[in-house]
Every structure is written in structure tokens, then in C-alpha cells.
């Protein structure tokens, strides 16, 4: 019988670790890219399934970053590079790695973990719930416009690689108040600034537009241009990476610019929030071609720490019965007293008002999935008549959560 060890990698296993997840995801190896990615690795959090003969055959890692939650932010494990080589599938390696990772993370002060699910059906088994939704746009810009509005600043084109410090400052200010947005370490900005050729997929290099308001830079847009055309003329595509702005004036000006770039006919954007203001700004929202999809998946690692770290849309006093088969410290009844000003959450023997799995708690945690919707699907149960509605309302938030960066 084959023997596997699930453990943090050694220094000699950094390259085999990279090659393993590259192969599993069908990627070619690019040493420059691998070096940039390694700057993001945190050795004790980089786990591998190591075979006695074949070496590294499975991978997963997490990095610690701050995550925006309703009313604040929490340190969160950002899980990525989850893979098993095809020659070693169906041997329980993924379950062993994910279980080890969750057990390790439960010993940290990070109350939640998040990931992007390449195959969503996998991660519910480990307590991850779909916590954000995204809208992707594919718009014909000849049929759309962003009306002019109040002007409080000006736009300036900047070199992306030379402007990451400014962009980072603007990003950190603009992400406040939007659940789902994460802090970004300098190593991540350095990696993106490299803008390697194979990342471009035949499109232009990264381009950046800065919005400068009365007090300095307060917004930006990052995009690529795909050059297309036919006998009728140029038909370029604006592929928007992200738009961040501190106020409506900057937001409107940036999108107005993106919809009016010369020699282009289409615009795509993959990470719009379900309450994206653009939908209400454009002349004809239907022509945005919006398509709905899942985004971040969230796993609650520590129920009381997670529930007291966020704020709530309204006052609530309820006992939640949470089930968690993997992290049994979460399993049980929790008395939540919470509201806009703060929250307490303690274990209790009192009868529960609402019953839910840790997966459903993860879906609801950022405020994007109503508990009432999960109850309508039979996932959440109301145990005391009338208890569900106030709990569901309290878990909501004024802004929809969104993830705009696949890590």
C-alpha cells in the first residue's frame, strides 16, 4: 500500500510544490512566475501530500490577510493552490490535506478561512459556504453610456508598474466598508507589476487610470485592451481588471472613461458586486449582459470569535444550534446577542431558536446570503416560531459582499 505524509514542505520541496499544483491545474511552468508566487508563501502554512517514491503529489497553502466583514475586518486565512496530481487521485489525499489545514488554522487567531472554488461541489464537504456572488459583464459599448455627472477631479494615465504604491494606498482606503475585500501585501502588488507575457493572453499590458480629487488620488481603474477588428474597422475589447473609488464622482468618471476608449466596441468585467452602482448609472443596464456566479467561499473556524468580530444590521438575541463535523469545538448551541454596535457570543445549554450547519453559517457570514433563503431551501431550520426572520435580518448588511481578486 502506498504511503503518504501530510506535512509542511521543506526548503528543498518548494520547487516540487510549485510544479505539482501547476501540473494539476494544467499550467506550464514559468520560473519567474514561480519565484514571485513563492514570495507569498508562508512556510508553516504550506502543506503537501508527500509520497514515499514520487515526492510532492498534493498541495494546499494559506496566507494571512485582513478580510472586510460587516462593520469591520478580521484576520483571515486565504486558502489557495489546492491540488492533487491525477496519478494519485481517489486516495483520500484531498480530505487529509484539507482536514489537517483546518485543524492547524483552528489553532490560530483567524476566525475564518476563504477560498475561490475551482469545483464548488468539493468544498461544502469541508464546511465552506458560498459567501459572495459576482456579476460578470460583457457589454457592447456602442449601445451604452455613462452619463456625465458632477466633476470633482481629473483623470491621469499612469504606468501600472511604477504606480503600485499609489494604487495600494487608494485601494486600502476605498475597500473600507465593502465586505469581502482583502488587504494586499506588498509582495502581491510586486507580483502583479511584473505583468508577465503569458498572463496577458494576447491582450495589452496592464494599463492604469488614476482619478485625482481635491485631496489627491482617490480612485483608479486597471484594464487591458484586446485588439480585434474586421473589414468594418477596429473592434477592440476593454477587459477591466478592477475599479476602485472613494466616492461617486471618481467612480462615475472612471467608468465613463472605460466605456469611451477609442477603437473599442466591447467591455468585459468579471467581478461586479450584485449591488454594483454601475448598473444604475448606465443608460441601459440590460445591455451590460450581466451573468450571475459564485465568488468567495467562507469557512468559519471559530464560531464565537467570528460572530463577535462583525457587526449586525439590527439587534438580535437568539440561540443558534451549529453543527460542525470537522471542527467539533464549533458544534453546539451559541447564544448570540448582537446589533450595530457589537456582539457577544457564548456557549449555552439553552434551547436553540435556529439550527444551521457551519457551511450555512459561512454562506451567511458576510451578509450576502440571507438565512431566510437558506431556510426556504431546507438548509436552515427555525426551531422557535418567529425566530428566523429577526436573525436573518440581523445577518444582512447595507452593502453586498464581493470578491474582486482570485488568489
C-alpha positions as CSV (number, residue, x, y, z in Angstrom):
1,X,0.0,0.0,0.0
2,X,1.3,3.5,-0.9
3,X,2.5,5.7,2.0
4,X,1.8,9.4,2.1
5,X,2.8,12.0,4.7
6,X,0.8,15.2,5.1
7,X,3.1,18.0,6.4
8,X,4.6,21.4,5.8
9,X,7.1,21.4,3.0
10,X,10.8,21.7,3.4
11,X,13.0,24.2,1.6
12,X,14.0,21.5,-0.9
13,X,10.4,20.9,-1.7
14,X,9.4,24.5,-2.7
15,X,10.1,23.8,-6.5
16,X,8.3,20.4,-6.5
17,X,5.4,22.0,-4.6
18,X,5.0,24.6,-7.4
19,X,5.3,22.0,-10.1
20,X,2.7,19.9,-8.5
21,X,-0.1,22.5,-8.5
22,X,1.0,23.8,-11.9
23,X,0.5,20.3,-13.4
24,X,-2.7,19.7,-11.6
25,X,-4.2,23.0,-13.0
26,X,-2.8,22.3,-16.5
27,X,-0.3,25.2,-16.4
28,X,3.1,25.4,-18.0
29,X,6.0,26.2,-15.7
30,X,7.4,29.7,-15.7
31,X,10.2,30.2,-13.3
32,X,9.8,33.9,-13.0
33,X,6.1,33.5,-12.0
34,X,7.0,30.7,-9.6
35,X,9.6,33.0,-7.8
36,X,7.0,35.7,-7.5
37,X,4.5,33.3,-6.0
38,X,7.0,31.9,-3.6
39,X,7.4,35.4,-2.1
40,X,3.7,34.9,-0.9
41,X,4.3,31.5,0.7
42,X,4.4,31.2,4.4
43,X,6.3,28.0,5.1
44,X,4.4,26.6,8.1
45,X,1.1,27.2,6.2
46,X,2.3,25.4,3.0
47,X,1.1,21.8,3.2
48,X,1.9,18.9,0.9
49,X,1.0,15.3,0.4
50,X,4.4,13.6,0.0
51,X,4.6,10.2,-1.5
52,X,7.4,7.8,-0.4
53,X,8.5,7.4,-4.0
54,X,7.0,10.3,-6.1
55,X,7.6,13.2,-3.7
56,X,5.1,16.0,-3.6
57,X,1.8,14.9,-5.2
58,X,-0.7,17.1,-3.4
59,X,-0.7,20.7,-2.3
60,X,-2.5,23.4,-0.3
61,X,-1.5,26.6,1.3
62,X,-2.9,29.6,3.1
63,X,-1.8,33.2,3.7
64,X,-2.9,35.5,6.4
65,X,-4.6,38.7,5.2
66,X,-7.3,41.1,6.6
67,X,-10.8,40.5,5.3
68,X,-13.5,43.0,5.2
69,X,-16.6,41.9,7.1
70,X,-19.8,43.8,8.0
71,X,-18.8,46.7,10.2
72,X,-15.0,45.9,10.3
73,X,-12.4,43.4,9.3
74,X,-10.9,40.2,10.6
75,X,-7.6,38.3,10.0
76,X,-8.5,35.5,7.6
77,X,-6.8,32.5,6.1
78,X,-6.7,32.9,2.3
79,X,-6.6,29.3,1.0
80,X,-5.2,28.5,-2.4
81,X,-3.2,26.1,-4.5
82,X,-5.4,23.1,-3.6
83,X,-4.4,20.2,-5.9
84,X,-3.7,16.5,-6.2
85,X,-1.9,15.0,-9.2
86,X,-4.1,12.9,-11.4
87,X,-1.9,9.8,-10.8
88,X,-2.7,10.0,-7.0
89,X,-6.4,10.8,-7.0
90,X,-9.1,8.8,-5.3
91,X,-6.9,8.0,-2.3
92,X,-8.3,10.4,0.3
93,X,-5.4,12.9,-0.1
94,X,-7.5,16.0,-0.6
95,X,-9.6,15.2,2.5
96,X,-6.4,14.5,4.6
97,X,-4.8,17.8,3.5
98,X,-8.0,19.9,4.0
99,X,-8.6,18.4,7.4
100,X,-5.0,19.0,8.5
101,X,-5.2,22.5,7.2
102,X,-8.5,23.3,9.0
103,X,-7.1,21.8,12.3
104,X,-4.0,23.9,12.0
105,X,-5.9,27.0,11.2
106,X,-8.3,26.5,14.1
107,X,-5.3,27.0,16.4
108,X,-4.6,30.5,15.1
109,X,-6.4,33.7,15.9
110,X,-8.0,33.7,12.4
111,X,-11.7,33.1,12.9
112,X,-12.5,32.4,9.2
113,X,-10.9,31.0,6.1
114,X,-11.8,31.9,2.5
115,X,-11.1,30.5,-1.0
116,X,-12.1,30.6,-4.6
117,X,-13.6,27.2,-5.6
118,X,-12.4,25.7,-8.9
119,X,-15.0,23.0,-8.3
120,X,-17.7,24.2,-5.8
121,X,-19.1,20.7,-5.1
122,X,-15.8,19.9,-3.3
123,X,-15.7,22.5,-0.6
124,X,-19.1,22.2,1.1
125,X,-17.8,18.9,2.4
126,X,-15.2,20.8,4.4
127,X,-17.6,23.4,5.8
128,X,-17.1,26.1,3.2
129,X,-20.2,28.0,2.1
130,X,-20.7,30.3,-0.9
131,X,-20.5,33.7,0.8
132,X,-20.4,36.2,-2.1
133,X,-21.9,36.4,-5.5
134,X,-20.5,38.2,-8.6
135,X,-21.9,39.6,-11.7
136,X,-19.8,39.4,-14.9
137,X,-20.4,42.0,-17.6
138,X,-19.9,41.6,-21.4
139,X,-21.2,44.9,-22.8
140,X,-21.5,46.4,-26.3
141,X,-20.1,49.9,-25.6
142,X,-21.7,51.3,-28.7
143,X,-25.1,50.8,-27.1
144,X,-24.2,52.1,-23.7
145,X,-23.0,55.2,-22.0
146,X,-22.3,56.5,-18.5
147,X,-24.0,60.0,-18.2
148,X,-21.8,62.8,-17.1
149,X,-22.1,64.0,-13.5
150,X,-20.5,66.3,-11.0
151,X,-16.8,66.7,-11.6
152,X,-14.5,66.9,-8.6
153,X,-11.2,65.8,-10.1
154,X,-9.3,64.7,-13.1
155,X,-8.1,61.5,-14.7
156,X,-4.5,60.8,-15.4
157,X,-2.9,57.8,-17.2
158,X,-0.1,56.3,-15.2
159,X,2.3,53.4,-15.7
160,X,1.0,50.5,-13.6
161,X,4.4,49.0,-12.6
162,X,5.6,52.4,-11.4
163,X,2.4,53.3,-9.5
164,X,1.6,50.4,-7.3
165,X,2.4,52.3,-4.1
166,X,-0.2,54.9,-5.0
167,X,-2.7,52.3,-6.2
168,X,-2.2,50.4,-3.0
169,X,-2.9,53.4,-0.9
170,X,-6.1,54.2,-2.8
171,X,-7.2,50.5,-2.7
172,X,-6.8,50.3,1.1
173,X,-8.9,53.5,1.6
174,X,-11.6,52.5,-0.9
175,X,-12.1,48.9,0.3
176,X,-13.3,50.1,3.7
177,X,-17.0,49.2,4.2
178,X,-17.2,46.6,1.5
179,X,-17.3,43.0,2.9
180,X,-15.3,40.5,1.0
181,X,-12.4,42.8,0.0
182,X,-9.0,41.7,1.4
183,X,-5.8,43.6,2.3
184,X,-3.0,43.2,-0.1
185,X,0.6,42.7,1.0
186,X,3.4,44.5,-0.9
187,X,4.6,41.1,-2.4
188,X,1.2,40.8,-4.2
189,X,1.5,44.2,-5.8
190,X,5.1,43.4,-6.9
191,X,3.9,40.2,-8.5
192,X,1.1,41.9,-10.5
193,X,3.6,44.7,-11.5
194,X,5.7,42.0,-13.3
195,X,2.8,41.6,-15.8
196,X,4.4,38.6,-17.4
197,X,3.7,38.0,-21.1
198,X,1.7,34.7,-20.6
199,X,-0.7,36.4,-18.2
200,X,-1.8,38.8,-21.0
201,X,-3.4,36.1,-23.2
202,X,-2.8,38.1,-26.3
203,X,-4.0,41.4,-24.8
204,X,-2.1,44.5,-23.9
205,X,-0.1,45.0,-20.8
206,X,-1.8,46.4,-17.7
207,X,-3.0,49.9,-18.1
208,X,-4.0,52.2,-15.2
209,X,-6.0,55.4,-15.0
210,X,-5.8,57.4,-11.8
211,X,-8.6,59.7,-10.5
212,X,-7.2,62.7,-8.6
213,X,-9.7,64.5,-6.4
214,X,-9.2,67.8,-4.4
215,X,-7.2,65.9,-1.8
216,X,-5.1,63.7,-4.1
217,X,-5.6,60.3,-5.7
218,X,-8.8,58.7,-4.6
219,X,-9.7,56.2,-7.4
220,X,-8.2,54.1,-10.2
221,X,-9.1,51.7,-12.9
222,X,-6.9,48.9,-14.2
223,X,-7.6,47.2,-17.5
224,X,-6.2,45.6,-20.7
225,X,-7.1,46.1,-24.3
226,X,-7.8,43.2,-26.6
227,X,-7.3,44.3,-30.2
228,X,-9.9,42.9,-32.6
229,X,-11.3,44.1,-35.8
230,X,-12.7,43.1,-39.2
231,X,-13.4,44.7,-42.6
232,X,-15.7,47.2,-40.9
233,X,-13.0,48.6,-38.7
234,X,-11.4,48.2,-35.3
235,X,-13.4,46.3,-32.6
236,X,-11.2,46.3,-29.5
237,X,-12.3,45.0,-26.2
238,X,-11.7,46.7,-22.8
239,X,-11.0,44.0,-20.3
240,X,-11.5,45.7,-16.9
241,X,-9.4,44.2,-14.0
242,X,-10.8,46.4,-11.3
243,X,-12.2,49.8,-10.5
244,X,-11.8,51.3,-7.0
245,X,-13.0,54.7,-6.0
246,X,-13.6,56.6,-2.8
247,X,-16.7,58.5,-4.0
248,X,-19.3,58.6,-6.7
249,X,-17.7,61.3,-8.7
250,X,-14.5,59.3,-9.1
251,X,-16.3,56.1,-9.7
252,X,-18.5,57.6,-12.4
253,X,-15.6,59.3,-14.1
254,X,-13.5,56.1,-14.3
255,X,-16.3,54.0,-15.8
256,X,-17.2,56.8,-18.2
257,X,-13.7,56.7,-19.4
258,X,-13.6,52.9,-19.8
259,X,-16.8,52.9,-21.8
260,X,-15.5,55.5,-24.2
261,X,-12.0,54.3,-25.2
262,X,-11.2,54.9,-28.9
263,X,-11.2,51.9,-31.2
264,X,-13.1,49.6,-28.8
265,X,-16.6,48.2,-29.1
266,X,-16.9,45.9,-26.1
267,X,-16.2,45.9,-22.4
268,X,-15.9,42.9,-20.0
269,X,-15.7,42.9,-16.2
270,X,-15.8,39.7,-14.1
271,X,-16.1,41.0,-10.5
272,X,-19.1,43.3,-10.2
273,X,-21.0,43.2,-6.9
274,X,-24.7,42.4,-7.0
275,X,-25.3,46.0,-5.9
276,X,-22.8,47.5,-8.2
277,X,-23.6,51.2,-8.7
278,X,-22.7,50.9,-12.4
279,X,-25.9,49.0,-13.0
280,X,-27.9,52.1,-12.0
281,X,-25.6,54.6,-13.8
282,X,-25.5,53.2,-17.4
283,X,-28.1,54.3,-20.0
284,X,-29.4,50.7,-20.5
285,X,-28.5,48.2,-17.8
286,X,-29.8,45.2,-19.7
287,X,-27.0,45.7,-22.3
288,X,-24.4,45.1,-19.6
289,X,-25.0,41.4,-20.3
290,X,-24.8,40.6,-16.6
291,X,-24.3,37.0,-15.7
292,X,-24.6,35.7,-12.1
293,X,-22.0,33.5,-10.4
294,X,-20.5,32.5,-7.1
295,X,-17.4,34.2,-5.7
296,X,-15.7,33.7,-2.3
297,X,-16.4,30.6,-0.2
298,X,-16.0,31.1,3.5
299,X,-15.3,28.6,6.3
300,X,-16.0,29.6,10.0
301,X,-13.1,28.3,12.1
302,X,-14.1,29.7,15.4
303,X,-17.9,30.4,15.9
304,X,-17.8,32.8,18.8
305,X,-14.7,34.7,17.5
306,X,-16.2,35.1,14.1
307,X,-19.7,36.1,15.2
308,X,-18.3,38.8,17.6
309,X,-15.9,40.2,15.0
310,X,-18.6,41.5,12.7
311,X,-21.5,43.9,13.2
312,X,-25.2,43.3,12.6
313,X,-27.9,45.2,10.7
314,X,-30.3,45.2,13.6
315,X,-30.5,44.0,17.2
316,X,-30.8,40.2,17.7
317,X,-30.9,37.9,20.7
318,X,-31.1,34.3,19.7
319,X,-29.6,30.8,20.3
320,X,-28.0,29.2,17.2
321,X,-27.6,25.4,17.0
322,X,-24.5,25.0,14.9
323,X,-23.3,21.6,13.6
324,X,-19.7,21.1,12.5
325,X,-18.4,17.5,11.9
326,X,-14.8,18.5,11.4
327,X,-14.1,21.2,14.0
328,X,-16.1,19.9,16.9
329,X,-15.3,22.9,19.0
330,X,-17.8,24.8,16.9
331,X,-20.5,22.2,17.4
332,X,-23.3,23.1,19.9
333,X,-25.6,25.9,21.0
334,X,-24.4,29.5,20.9
335,X,-26.2,32.5,22.4
336,X,-25.8,35.5,20.2
337,X,-26.6,39.0,21.4
338,X,-25.7,41.4,18.7
339,X,-26.5,44.6,16.9
340,X,-25.0,47.6,15.0
341,X,-22.7,48.4,17.9
342,X,-21.2,45.0,18.7
343,X,-21.9,41.4,19.6
344,X,-21.3,38.7,22.3
345,X,-21.5,35.0,21.6
346,X,-21.2,32.4,24.3
347,X,-21.8,28.7,24.5
348,X,-25.1,27.8,26.2
349,X,-27.3,24.9,27.2
350,X,-30.5,26.9,26.4
351,X,-32.9,25.6,23.7
352,X,-32.0,26.7,20.2
353,X,-34.0,29.2,18.1
354,X,-32.4,28.4,14.7
355,X,-30.4,25.4,13.6
356,X,-27.8,25.5,10.8
357,X,-24.6,23.9,9.7
358,X,-21.2,25.6,9.7
359,X,-21.4,25.6,5.9
360,X,-24.6,27.6,6.0
361,X,-23.1,29.9,8.6
362,X,-20.2,30.5,6.2
363,X,-22.6,31.4,3.5
364,X,-24.4,34.0,5.7
365,X,-21.4,35.4,7.5
366,X,-20.6,38.3,5.1
367,X,-24.2,39.4,4.8
368,X,-24.7,38.3,1.2
369,X,-26.8,35.1,1.6
370,X,-30.0,35.6,3.7
371,X,-30.6,32.8,6.3
372,X,-34.2,33.0,5.2
373,X,-33.2,32.0,1.6
374,X,-31.3,29.0,3.1
375,X,-34.3,28.1,5.2
376,X,-36.5,28.2,2.1
377,X,-34.1,25.7,0.5
378,X,-34.4,23.4,3.6
379,X,-30.9,24.0,4.8
380,X,-31.6,26.2,7.9
381,X,-34.4,25.3,10.3
382,X,-36.5,27.6,12.5
383,X,-36.9,25.8,15.9
384,X,-38.9,28.6,17.6
385,X,-41.8,30.2,15.8
386,X,-40.9,33.7,14.6
387,X,-37.2,33.3,15.4
388,X,-35.8,33.1,11.9
389,X,-36.8,36.5,10.5
390,X,-35.0,38.7,13.0
391,X,-31.9,36.6,12.9
392,X,-31.9,36.6,9.1
393,X,-32.4,40.4,9.0
394,X,-29.6,41.0,11.5
395,X,-27.1,38.9,9.5
396,X,-27.7,41.1,6.4
397,X,-25.7,44.3,5.6
398,X,-26.1,47.5,3.8
399,X,-23.5,46.7,1.1
400,X,-23.3,43.3,-0.7
401,X,-20.1,41.4,-0.2
402,X,-17.9,40.8,-3.2
403,X,-14.6,39.3,-4.0
404,X,-12.7,41.0,-6.8
405,X,-9.4,39.1,-6.8
406,X,-8.8,35.4,-7.4
407,X,-5.9,34.4,-5.2
